[in-house]
């Protein structure tokens, strides 16, 4: 896959920042961010598998 999960993400640090249930489960909460990142990576991997190439890679001939 071309896009890697952010390796600078410190789960323990993010959990410490959560003070309320909205910080964890709210619209812009920790769970929302994690689910978004995971789903984007899964969908990008499926698209690469379907196309047989990376997102920005071009085919040698346009009509294969």
N, C-alpha and C positions, 0 to 999 in steps of 0.2 A: 504494500500500500504506500502511496506517496505521502499521505498525511499521518504523522505520528501523534500519539497522545502527548500532551504537554508534560514533559518530564520535570518541569519546575513546580508542578502542582504538589503542594504539601498537604495531604489529607488531614493530618493532625492539626496543622495550623488553621486550616479552614474550619474545622470543627470547633476549635477554640473561639473563633470569631462569632459563632452562632450563639446568640443570647436568647432568642425567642423561637417559638415553633415556626413562625413565618420565615425566620432566617434559614431554617432547614427545609421546610416544605412549601414556602410561599412561591409567588410568581417568579421571582428571581433568586430563589433559594438554592442551597447547596445541591439538593437532589435534582432540581431542574437543570442545573449546570452539568452535573454528571451524566444525566440521562441524555441531554442534548449532545454532549461530546461522544458518548458511546454510540448513539444512533447515527450520527454523522459519519463516524468511522466505519460502522457496519455497512451503511448505504454506499459509501465510496468504495469499499472493498467489493461489494456485489457488482457495482458498475464496472470496475476494472476487470472482474472475472467475466462479465457479460461481453464487454468490448474486446477483451484479450489484450489490453494495453493500458498504460497509465492515462490519467485524465488529460494531460497536455501533450501526450505523444501523438505524432501523426503517422499515418500509414505511408508506405513507400509510394503506392499508386492510389489515387483517390477512389477508384471504382472497383475495388476488390470485393 
